[in-house]
Amino acid sequence: MGIATRKSVVSVTLSRPSPRIGERYNPTSLPVQRSRATIAPGSQPPRIGEILMDMKIDGLRVLVTAGASGIGLATARAFAAEGARILICDIDEKALAAVAASDPELSRMVCDVADPVTVEKLFDAVAANLGGLDALVNNAGIAGPTAACEEVALADWQRTIAINLTGQFLCAQRAIPLLKASSNPSIANLSSAAGRFGYPMRTPYAASKWGVVGFSKSLSGELGPFGIRVNAICPGFVAGPRIEHVLASKAAARGVPTDVVRAEGLAKTSLRRFVTAEDIANAIVFLASPAGMNISGHALPVDGDLQALM
């Protein structure tokens, strides 16, 4: 999610009609709509959204923050492929406009998750236009500065915490009353491998992502009696422009070529490859489906078995 300045203006574009007030999602009543087929020997298994998968979440009402690009957009598309109804928000208006052209079935809204005023308006729109909420995907976040701790500006520290951690708190606060009315409620909070390991030169980011894990574990215990599942997702190195920027920044701070930092990262990953945004999306969709009904309170790595970030 690209962030240049804070915005208080909220606009919304909705592409699907609203359900009746009081209409609720019932996963046990959904028919299987996709045909089954056999997998040929030696072929790759299907991904979520392809023919053999039916996660039984048709009609699921989902909010994805920072949903106009990267992991957020991949997650919104994975849910949509399973028949869910999606509202995405993002602070990047150009990215939202691109989604309007590429994925017109996704409802879209401008929102800064670190701004309580725009978050309040976001959830007013969720309630009014989705008729409730079944799954919150707290995906919004920024990389923060790459620098030694003593060189990090206080404003950069505060901005990273505000977006990566406080933004999840604000969205969860507003989502919980809606989720309590759902028959299949879940929250997925995006943490990181930096929420499992130390991450030198990235202290604001790592602190925020460790905070997400603690927030998620605490919410799981608090909301479990209401049937609300809460998990943190901990991606490793996710292929794409963002990780390339992070690698380049870290290389510049150390005075080494970017390829050196990339090779070091791959060497610490057992599968010797970066994961994709779709890998993260698949895990989130599974956890929000009836198949994930009893999975809560976890910090789930999706990282190719990353061993360290040092």
Secondary structure by P-SEA (a helix, b strand, c coil): ccccccccbbbbbbccccccccbbbbcccccccbbbbbbcccccccccccccccccccbbbbbbcccccaaaaaaaaaaaaacccbbbbcccaaaaaaaaaacccbbbbbbccccaaaaaaaaaaaaaccccccbbbccccccccccccccccaaaaaaaaacccaaaaaaaaaaaaaaaaccccbbbbbbcccccccccccaaaaaaaaaaaaaaaaaaaaaccccbbbbbbbbcccccaaaaaaaaaaaaaacccaaaaaaaaaaaccccccccaaaaaaaaaaaacccccccccccccccccccccc
